[in-house]
């Protein structure tokens, strides 16, 4: 009897909670109709939002046309990203279009040579890309194996396919109180598709990837 009463109370409370949420217009119960609506986007760091992302972004990619298109489409769809610009780094040479700039470097494993000429246009970017490819990826792979050996990850765990790091304008490339904005995002995709780019597209601006997809602003609409 006590069990039945308890179960009934739980069901009743759940129903009441749903009703209250519906009245208050809970985002979880609504279908996003305006991708620019504040509640349609969940940020990875709500206190920073897109503040950590430079307004002018220079891209070096092994699929420049498609990646430029998708970045620009996201900026166009999401009103809170108004003011952000992304440029083709292979066409800019050593010219810096603005003081507040950041670099995005993205390539699939084996396609590093396709971005080398673009990266070479920016002397301050070259050592960062080299550091990432020669040290950071290896360090992440070693850490993954250490977690398996320690029993934290199961032995059958698959190695990571997406590697990326934000670099900040500090001596050790990590953020400090005086440096809250990154200036280079370097990523390497070990997969055979675009899964890594799909995840990083929104995260570049601090947007949670799942929120981006649910709001309908990160869906790849190739037609």
VEXPA-578098 format. One record per residue (C-alpha): residue in three letters; residue number from 0; x, y, z. Coordinates in steps of 0.001 Angstrom, whole numbers, plus 524288, in hexadecimal, padded with zeros to 5 digits. Layout:
// residues N
<atom><r>ALA</r><k>NUM</k><x>X</x><y>Y</y><z>Z</z></atom>
...
//
This chain:
// residues 223
<atom><r>UNK</r><k>0</k><x>80000</x><y>80000</y><z>80000</z></atom>
<atom><r>UNK</r><k>1</k><x>80AFD</x><y>8095B</y><z>803B7</z></atom>
<atom><r>UNK</r><k>2</k><x>811FD</x><y>80623</y><z>7F6F1</z></atom>
<atom><r>UNK</r><k>3</k><x>805C6</x><y>80925</y><z>7EEF5</z></atom>
<atom><r>UNK</r><k>4</k><x>803DD</x><y>8162A</y><z>7F5DA</z></atom>
<atom><r>UNK</r><k>5</k><x>8120F</x><y>819EB</y><z>7F3B8</z></atom>
<atom><r>UNK</r><k>6</k><x>81161</x><y>81658</y><z>7E53F</z></atom>
<atom><r>UNK</r><k>7</k><x>804E5</x><y>81E3A</y><z>7E396</z></atom>
<atom><r>UNK</r><k>8</k><x>80B35</x><y>82A09</y><z>7EA08</z></atom>
<atom><r>UNK</r><k>9</k><x>81709</x><y>82949</y><z>7E0FD</z></atom>
<atom><r>UNK</r><k>10</k><x>80E54</x><y>8288B</y><z>7D4EB</z></atom>
<atom><r>UNK</r><k>11</k><x>80632</x><y>83403</y><z>7D9BB</z></atom>
<atom><r>UNK</r><k>12</k><x>8122A</x><y>83C5E</y><z>7DC7A</z></atom>
<atom><r>UNK</r><k>13</k><x>817C5</x><y>83947</y><z>7CF1A</z></atom>
<atom><r>UNK</r><k>14</k><x>80B23</x><y>83D52</y><z>7C88A</z></atom>
<atom><r>UNK</r><k>15</k><x>80AA4</x><y>84A03</y><z>7D03A</z></atom>
<atom><r>UNK</r><k>16</k><x>818DF</x><y>84D11</y><z>7CCFB</z></atom>
<atom><r>UNK</r><k>17</k><x>81647</x><y>84B09</y><z>7BE76</z></atom>
<atom><r>UNK</r><k>18</k><x>80A6B</x><y>853CD</y><z>7BF01</z></atom>
<atom><r>UNK</r><k>19</k><x>811E3</x><y>85EB4</y><z>7C5DA</z></atom>
<atom><r>UNK</r><k>20</k><x>81D1C</x><y>85D9C</y><z>7BC2E</z></atom>
<atom><r>UNK</r><k>21</k><x>813A1</x><y>85E7C</y><z>7B0CD</z></atom>
<atom><r>UNK</r><k>22</k><x>80D6A</x><y>86ABE</y><z>7B671</z></atom>
<atom><r>UNK</r><k>23</k><x>81AB3</x><y>8710D</y><z>7B8AB</z></atom>
<atom><r>UNK</r><k>24</k><x>81EEB</x><y>86DF1</y><z>7AAC3</z></atom>
<atom><r>UNK</r><k>25</k><x>82A06</x><y>864AB</y><z>7ADF6</z></atom>
<atom><r>UNK</r><k>26</k><x>833A2</x><y>863B6</y><z>7A27B</z></atom>
<atom><r>UNK</r><k>27</k><x>833F4</x><y>854E9</y><z>7A3D6</z></atom>
<atom><r>UNK</r><k>28</k><x>8258C</x><y>8543B</y><z>7A075</z></atom>
<atom><r>UNK</r><k>29</k><x>825D2</x><y>85DB4</y><z>79518</z></atom>
<atom><r>UNK</r><k>30</k><x>82A4C</x><y>85BC8</y><z>7872C</z></atom>
<atom><r>UNK</r><k>31</k><x>83414</x><y>8666F</y><z>783C0</z></atom>
<atom><r>UNK</r><k>32</k><x>82E25</x><y>86F05</y><z>7793A</z></atom>
<atom><r>UNK</r><k>33</k><x>837E6</x><y>87A1F</y><z>779F8</z></atom>
<atom><r>UNK</r><k>34</k><x>84623</x><y>875A6</y><z>77A29</z></atom>
<atom><r>UNK</r><k>35</k><x>849E6</x><y>882FB</y><z>77F53</z></atom>
<atom><r>UNK</r><k>36</k><x>84146</x><y>881BB</y><z>78B51</z></atom>
<atom><r>UNK</r><k>37</k><x>8496B</x><y>88299</y><z>797D9</z></atom>
<atom><r>UNK</r><k>38</k><x>84429</x><y>875D4</y><z>79D4B</z></atom>
<atom><r>UNK</r><k>39</k><x>846D9</x><y>86E72</y><z>790A9</z></atom>
<atom><r>UNK</r><k>40</k><x>85571</x><y>86E58</y><z>79309</z></atom>
<atom><r>UNK</r><k>41</k><x>85CAD</x><y>86816</y><z>79E55</z></atom>
<atom><r>UNK</r><k>42</k><x>86A73</x><y>86CFF</y><z>7A085</z></atom>
<atom><r>UNK</r><k>43</k><x>875E8</x><y>864D4</y><z>7A519</z></atom>
<atom><r>UNK</r><k>44</k><x>879D5</x><y>87032</y><z>7ADD6</z></atom>
<atom><r>UNK</r><k>45</k><x>86D7C</x><y>87862</y><z>7B024</z></atom>
<atom><r>UNK</r><k>46</k><x>8750B</x><y>88335</y><z>7B6E8</z></atom>
<atom><r>UNK</r><k>47</k><x>87DCF</x><y>88530</y><z>7AB08</z></atom>
<atom><r>UNK</r><k>48</k><x>874A6</x><y>88174</y><z>79FCA</z></atom>
<atom><r>UNK</r><k>49</k><x>87BDE</x><y>8851B</y><z>79354</z></atom>
<atom><r>UNK</r><k>50</k><x>884F5</x><y>88EBC</y><z>79A22</z></atom>
<atom><r>UNK</r><k>51</k><x>8906E</x><y>8854E</y><z>79985</z></atom>
<atom><r>UNK</r><k>52</k><x>88FA6</x><y>8847F</y><z>78AAA</z></atom>
<atom><r>UNK</r><k>53</k><x>89670</x><y>88F41</y><z>782D7</z></atom>
<atom><r>UNK</r><k>54</k><x>88D6D</x><y>8970D</y><z>77A02</z></atom>
<atom><r>UNK</r><k>55</k><x>895C9</x><y>894FA</y><z>76DEB</z></atom>
<atom><r>UNK</r><k>56</k><x>89986</x><y>886DC</y><z>76B1D</z></atom>
<atom><r>UNK</r><k>57</k><x>8A359</x><y>88248</y><z>760FB</z></atom>
<atom><r>UNK</r><k>58</k><x>8A150</x><y>87463</y><z>75C41</z></atom>
<atom><r>UNK</r><k>59</k><x>8AB46</x><y>86ABC</y><z>756F8</z></atom>
<atom><r>UNK</r><k>60</k><x>8A462</x><y>85E12</y><z>7535A</z></atom>
<atom><r>UNK</r><k>61</k><x>8A5B3</x><y>85221</y><z>74AAF</z></atom>
<atom><r>UNK</r><k>62</k><x>89798</x><y>8546B</y><z>74656</z></atom>
<atom><r>UNK</r><k>63</k><x>8979D</x><y>8632E</y><z>745C8</z></atom>
<atom><r>UNK</r><k>64</k><x>88B96</x><y>8658D</y><z>73D6C</z></atom>
<atom><r>UNK</r><k>65</k><x>88292</x><y>85CC9</y><z>74566</z></atom>
<atom><r>UNK</r><k>66</k><x>887B2</x><y>860C5</y><z>752B2</z></atom>
<atom><r>UNK</r><k>67</k><x>886EF</x><y>86F45</y><z>74F6B</z></atom>
<atom><r>UNK</r><k>68</k><x>878FC</x><y>86D47</y><z>74AD3</z></atom>
<atom><r>UNK</r><k>69</k><x>874C4</x><y>8669A</y><z>75754</z></atom>
<atom><r>UNK</r><k>70</k><x>87B4C</x><y>8706C</y><z>76063</z></atom>
<atom><r>UNK</r><k>71</k><x>87528</x><y>87BC3</y><z>75912</z></atom>
<atom><r>UNK</r><k>72</k><x>867F4</x><y>87510</y><z>758EF</z></atom>
<atom><r>UNK</r><k>73</k><x>86865</x><y>8736C</y><z>767B6</z></atom>
<atom><r>UNK</r><k>74</k><x>86C0C</x><y>881C2</y><z>7699F</z></atom>
<atom><r>UNK</r><k>75</k><x>860FB</x><y>885BC</y><z>760A4</z></atom>
<atom><r>UNK</r><k>76</k><x>856EA</x><y>87D26</y><z>76781</z></atom>
<atom><r>UNK</r><k>77</k><x>85A45</x><y>880BF</y><z>7757C</z></atom>
<atom><r>UNK</r><k>78</k><x>857AB</x><y>88F05</y><z>77872</z></atom>
<atom><r>UNK</r><k>79</k><x>86043</x><y>88F2B</y><z>784A2</z></atom>
<atom><r>UNK</r><k>80</k><x>86C21</x><y>88CB1</y><z>77BEF</z></atom>
<atom><r>UNK</r><k>81</k><x>869E9</x><y>89945</y><z>7745E</z></atom>
<atom><r>UNK</r><k>82</k><x>876F6</x><y>8A00A</y><z>77271</z></atom>
<atom><r>UNK</r><k>83</k><x>87EF1</x><y>893AA</y><z>770B0</z></atom>
<atom><r>UNK</r><k>84</k><x>885EC</x><y>891F6</y><z>763AB</z></atom>
<atom><r>UNK</r><k>85</k><x>88D48</x><y>88646</y><z>75E4C</z></atom>
<atom><r>UNK</r><k>86</k><x>89710</x><y>887C5</y><z>75332</z></atom>
<atom><r>UNK</r><k>87</k><x>89E39</x><y>87EC7</y><z>749C8</z></atom>
<atom><r>UNK</r><k>88</k><x>8AC13</x><y>87E62</y><z>74F1A</z></atom>
<atom><r>UNK</r><k>89</k><x>8B1D7</x><y>87941</y><z>74266</z></atom>
<atom><r>UNK</r><k>90</k><x>8AE2E</x><y>885F2</y><z>73B7C</z></atom>
<atom><r>UNK</r><k>91</k><x>8B269</x><y>88FB9</y><z>745BC</z></atom>
<atom><r>UNK</r><k>92</k><x>8C119</x><y>88DF4</y><z>7456D</z></atom>
<atom><r>UNK</r><k>93</k><x>8C80D</x><y>89464</y><z>750D3</z></atom>
<atom><r>UNK</r><k>94</k><x>8BE3E</x><y>89F7F</y><z>75185</z></atom>
<atom><r>UNK</r><k>95</k><x>8B73E</x><y>8A053</y><z>75E81</z></atom>
<atom><r>UNK</r><k>96</k><x>8A961</x><y>8A584</y><z>75C7B</z></atom>
<atom><r>UNK</r><k>97</k><x>8A732</x><y>8A9C4</y><z>76A98</z></atom>
<atom><r>UNK</r><k>98</k><x>8ADA5</x><y>8AAB1</y><z>777DC</z></atom>
<atom><r>UNK</r><k>99</k><x>8A408</x><y>8A14F</y><z>77E2A</z></atom>
<atom><r>UNK</r><k>100</k><x>8A65B</x><y>89501</y><z>7762A</z></atom>
<atom><r>UNK</r><k>101</k><x>8A6D8</x><y>88682</y><z>77882</z></atom>
<atom><r>UNK</r><k>102</k><x>8AB13</x><y>87AEA</y><z>7705C</z></atom>
<atom><r>UNK</r><k>103</k><x>8A3E3</x><y>86E3C</y><z>76DE4</z></atom>
<atom><r>UNK</r><k>104</k><x>8ABDB</x><y>86311</y><z>76836</z></atom>
<atom><r>UNK</r><k>105</k><x>8A4BA</x><y>8568E</y><z>764BE</z></atom>
<atom><r>UNK</r><k>106</k><x>8A93A</x><y>84A9B</y><z>75D10</z></atom>
<atom><r>UNK</r><k>107</k><x>8A6FF</x><y>83C1E</y><z>75BEA</z></atom>
<atom><r>UNK</r><k>108</k><x>8B275</x><y>8334E</y><z>75F25</z></atom>
<atom><r>UNK</r><k>109</k><x>8BAC3</x><y>831E5</y><z>752D7</z></atom>
<atom><r>UNK</r><k>110</k><x>8B65A</x><y>83EEC</y><z>74D5C</z></atom>
<atom><r>UNK</r><k>111</k><x>8BFDE</x><y>84762</y><z>754F2</z></atom>
<atom><r>UNK</r><k>112</k><x>8C6BD</x><y>84B4D</y><z>74855</z></atom>
<atom><r>UNK</r><k>113</k><x>8BA0E</x><y>85161</y><z>7436B</z></atom>
<atom><r>UNK</r><k>114</k><x>8BA75</x><y>85BB0</y><z>74E29</z></atom>
<atom><r>UNK</r><k>115</k><x>8C928</x><y>85DEF</y><z>74E93</z></atom>
<atom><r>UNK</r><k>116</k><x>8C93E</x><y>86914</y><z>744A9</z></atom>
<atom><r>UNK</r><k>117</k><x>8BE18</x><y>86FE0</y><z>74BA3</z></atom>
<atom><r>UNK</r><k>118</k><x>8C48D</x><y>86E85</y><z>758F6</z></atom>
<atom><r>UNK</r><k>119</k><x>8D16B</x><y>87367</y><z>75343</z></atom>
<atom><r>UNK</r><k>120</k><x>8CAE6</x><y>8808F</y><z>750AA</z></atom>
<atom><r>UNK</r><k>121</k><x>8CAA7</x><y>8834C</y><z>75F3C</z></atom>
<atom><r>UNK</r><k>122</k><x>8D7F1</x><y>8823C</y><z>76620</z></atom>
<atom><r>UNK</r><k>123</k><x>8D1AD</x><y>882E1</y><z>773AA</z></atom>
<atom><r>UNK</r><k>124</k><x>8C92E</x><y>87724</y><z>77045</z></atom>
<atom><r>UNK</r><k>125</k><x>8D380</x><y>86DB7</y><z>76B2B</z></atom>
<atom><r>UNK</r><k>126</k><x>8D9F3</x><y>869EE</y><z>7781E</z></atom>
<atom><r>UNK</r><k>127</k><x>8CC9B</x><y>867CF</y><z>77E5E</z></atom>
<atom><r>UNK</r><k>128</k><x>8C83B</x><y>85E57</y><z>773CC</z></atom>
<atom><r>UNK</r><k>129</k><x>8D53F</x><y>8572A</y><z>774BB</z></atom>
<atom><r>UNK</r><k>130</k><x>8D3FA</x><y>8564C</y><z>78384</z></atom>
<atom><r>UNK</r><k>131</k><x>8C65C</x><y>850BF</y><z>78264</z></atom>
<atom><r>UNK</r><k>132</k><x>8C96D</x><y>8467D</y><z>77814</z></atom>
<atom><r>UNK</r><k>133</k><x>8D660</x><y>84215</y><z>77DDC</z></atom>
<atom><r>UNK</r><k>134</k><x>8D35B</x><y>842E2</y><z>78C73</z></atom>
<atom><r>UNK</r><k>135</k><x>8C52F</x><y>84501</y><z>79040</z></atom>
<atom><r>UNK</r><k>136</k><x>8BF43</x><y>839CE</y><z>7887A</z></atom>
<atom><r>UNK</r><k>137</k><x>8C9A3</x><y>83062</y><z>78D53</z></atom>
<atom><r>UNK</r><k>138</k><x>8C77B</x><y>834E1</y><z>79B58</z></atom>
<atom><r>UNK</r><k>139</k><x>8B8CB</x><y>83291</y><z>79A2E</z></atom>
<atom><r>UNK</r><k>140</k><x>8BAFD</x><y>8250F</y><z>79462</z></atom>
<atom><r>UNK</r><k>141</k><x>8C44E</x><y>82186</y><z>79F6F</z></atom>
<atom><r>UNK</r><k>142</k><x>8BA97</x><y>82660</y><z>7A984</z></atom>
<atom><r>UNK</r><k>143</k><x>8B00A</x><y>81DF2</y><z>7A362</z></atom>
<atom><r>UNK</r><k>144</k><x>8B893</x><y>811DA</y><z>7A4A2</z></atom>
<atom><r>UNK</r><k>145</k><x>8BBE7</x><y>81553</y><z>7B2B9</z></atom>
<atom><r>UNK</r><k>146</k><x>8AD5C</x><y>815ED</y><z>7B605</z></atom>
<atom><r>UNK</r><k>147</k><x>8AB81</x><y>80853</y><z>7B053</z></atom>
<atom><r>UNK</r><k>148</k><x>8B729</x><y>802F4</y><z>7B7D6</z></atom>
<atom><r>UNK</r><k>149</k><x>8B1FA</x><y>808FB</y><z>7C45F</z></atom>
<atom><r>UNK</r><k>150</k><x>8A4D7</x><y>80274</y><z>7C23A</z></atom>
<atom><r>UNK</r><k>151</k><x>89DAA</x><y>80F6A</y><z>7C134</z></atom>
<atom><r>UNK</r><k>152</k><x>89A04</x><y>80C46</y><z>7B331</z></atom>
<atom><r>UNK</r><k>153</k><x>89689</x><y>7FE8F</y><z>7AE80</z></atom>
<atom><r>UNK</r><k>154</k><x>8A09D</x><y>7F75F</y><z>7A650</z></atom>
<atom><r>UNK</r><k>155</k><x>89752</x><y>7F71E</y><z>79ABA</z></atom>
<atom><r>UNK</r><k>156</k><x>8960E</x><y>805F8</y><z>79AB0</z></atom>
<atom><r>UNK</r><k>157</k><x>89865</x><y>80BC4</y><z>78D46</z></atom>
<atom><r>UNK</r><k>158</k><x>8A31B</x><y>815FA</y><z>78BD6</z></atom>
<atom><r>UNK</r><k>159</k><x>89EFD</x><y>823F7</y><z>78992</z></atom>
<atom><r>UNK</r><k>160</k><x>89D68</x><y>828C4</y><z>77BB1</z></atom>
<atom><r>UNK</r><k>161</k><x>89B9B</x><y>83746</y><z>77E63</z></atom>
<atom><r>UNK</r><k>162</k><x>8A6EB</x><y>83F3D</y><z>783AA</z></atom>
<atom><r>UNK</r><k>163</k><x>8A657</x><y>84DB4</y><z>7864A</z></atom>
<atom><r>UNK</r><k>164</k><x>8ABBA</x><y>8587C</y><z>78ECC</z></atom>
<atom><r>UNK</r><k>165</k><x>8A971</x><y>866E5</y><z>79114</z></atom>
<atom><r>UNK</r><k>166</k><x>8B5F0</x><y>86EDD</y><z>7921F</z></atom>
<atom><r>UNK</r><k>167</k><x>8B64F</x><y>87B9F</y><z>799B6</z></atom>
<atom><r>UNK</r><k>168</k><x>8BFE5</x><y>88705</y><z>7980E</z></atom>
<atom><r>UNK</r><k>169</k><x>8C7BB</x><y>88371</y><z>7A410</z></atom>
<atom><r>UNK</r><k>170</k><x>8D524</x><y>87D87</y><z>7A5E1</z></atom>
<atom><r>UNK</r><k>171</k><x>8CFD8</x><y>86FDF</y><z>7A84D</z></atom>
<atom><r>UNK</r><k>172</k><x>8C412</x><y>8714F</y><z>79F29</z></atom>
<atom><r>UNK</r><k>173</k><x>8BA79</x><y>86FF4</y><z>7AA69</z></atom>
<atom><r>UNK</r><k>174</k><x>8B070</x><y>87A30</y><z>7AE94</z></atom>
<atom><r>UNK</r><k>175</k><x>8B37D</x><y>88368</y><z>7B9D5</z></atom>
<atom><r>UNK</r><k>176</k><x>8ABBC</x><y>88E08</y><z>7C0A1</z></atom>
<atom><r>UNK</r><k>177</k><x>8B140</x><y>897FF</y><z>7B72F</z></atom>
<atom><r>UNK</r><k>178</k><x>8AEAD</x><y>88F90</y><z>7AB38</z></atom>
<atom><r>UNK</r><k>179</k><x>8A0D5</x><y>88A9C</y><z>7A9B7</z></atom>
<atom><r>UNK</r><k>180</k><x>8A057</x><y>8899F</y><z>79AEE</z></atom>
<atom><r>UNK</r><k>181</k><x>8A6B0</x><y>87EC6</y><z>79301</z></atom>
<atom><r>UNK</r><k>182</k><x>8AE2A</x><y>8820D</y><z>786B0</z></atom>
<atom><r>UNK</r><k>183</k><x>8AFBC</x><y>874C2</y><z>7804A</z></atom>
<atom><r>UNK</r><k>184</k><x>8A76B</x><y>86884</y><z>77F92</z></atom>
<atom><r>UNK</r><k>185</k><x>8AED3</x><y>85D0D</y><z>779A0</z></atom>
<atom><r>UNK</r><k>186</k><x>8A7B5</x><y>85064</y><z>7767B</z></atom>
<atom><r>UNK</r><k>187</k><x>8AB21</x><y>84379</y><z>77019</z></atom>
<atom><r>UNK</r><k>188</k><x>8A0E6</x><y>839A6</y><z>76BBD</z></atom>
<atom><r>UNK</r><k>189</k><x>8A4F7</x><y>82B4F</y><z>76B83</z></atom>
<atom><r>UNK</r><k>190</k><x>89792</x><y>826C7</y><z>766CA</z></atom>
<atom><r>UNK</r><k>191</k><x>89351</x><y>82401</y><z>758E4</z></atom>
<atom><r>UNK</r><k>192</k><x>88832</x><y>82DDF</y><z>75929</z></atom>
<atom><r>UNK</r><k>193</k><x>88539</x><y>83B5F</y><z>75EAD</z></atom>
<atom><r>UNK</r><k>194</k><x>88108</x><y>83759</y><z>76C59</z></atom>
<atom><r>UNK</r><k>195</k><x>88BAF</x><y>83F5B</y><z>772E3</z></atom>
<atom><r>UNK</r><k>196</k><x>88881</x><y>84BA6</y><z>76B59</z></atom>
<atom><r>UNK</r><k>197</k><x>87A14</x><y>849B9</y><z>76E4B</z></atom>
<atom><r>UNK</r><k>198</k><x>87D27</x><y>84A0E</y><z>77CD9</z></atom>
<atom><r>UNK</r><k>199</k><x>886CA</x><y>8555B</y><z>77C6B</z></atom>
<atom><r>UNK</r><k>200</k><x>87EA1</x><y>85E44</y><z>773B6</z></atom>
<atom><r>UNK</r><k>201</k><x>875F4</x><y>862DA</y><z>77EE9</z></atom>
<atom><r>UNK</r><k>202</k><x>8803F</x><y>8618B</y><z>78986</z></atom>
<atom><r>UNK</r><k>203</k><x>888B1</x><y>86B8B</y><z>7826B</z></atom>
<atom><r>UNK</r><k>204</k><x>87F2B</x><y>875D4</y><z>7874A</z></atom>
<atom><r>UNK</r><k>205</k><x>87CE2</x><y>86F56</y><z>7947C</z></atom>
<atom><r>UNK</r><k>206</k><x>86FEC</x><y>86952</y><z>7907C</z></atom>
<atom><r>UNK</r><k>207</k><x>86C79</x><y>85BDE</y><z>79595</z></atom>
<atom><r>UNK</r><k>208</k><x>86C1F</x><y>852C0</y><z>78996</z></atom>
<atom><r>UNK</r><k>209</k><x>85FBD</x><y>84BBD</y><z>78E0F</z></atom>
<atom><r>UNK</r><k>210</k><x>858C1</x><y>858A8</y><z>79004</z></atom>
<atom><r>UNK</r><k>211</k><x>85D58</x><y>85D36</y><z>782C8</z></atom>
<atom><r>UNK</r><k>212</k><x>8576F</x><y>85166</y><z>77C28</z></atom>
<atom><r>UNK</r><k>213</k><x>84ABD</x><y>851BE</y><z>783DA</z></atom>
<atom><r>UNK</r><k>214</k><x>848EB</x><y>86010</y><z>78041</z></atom>
<atom><r>UNK</r><k>215</k><x>84A7F</x><y>85C61</y><z>771FA</z></atom>
<atom><r>UNK</r><k>216</k><x>85610</x><y>86566</y><z>76F93</z></atom>
<atom><r>UNK</r><k>217</k><x>8610F</x><y>85B80</y><z>76E3C</z></atom>
<atom><r>UNK</r><k>218</k><x>85A91</x><y>851C1</y><z>76521</z></atom>
<atom><r>UNK</r><k>219</k><x>86244</x><y>84FE2</y><z>758B3</z></atom>
<atom><r>UNK</r><k>220</k><x>8589A</x><y>85372</y><z>74DFF</z></atom>
<atom><r>UNK</r><k>221</k><x>8603C</x><y>85004</y><z>741BD</z></atom>
<atom><r>UNK</r><k>222</k><x>8572E</x><y>8508E</y><z>73627</z></atom>
//
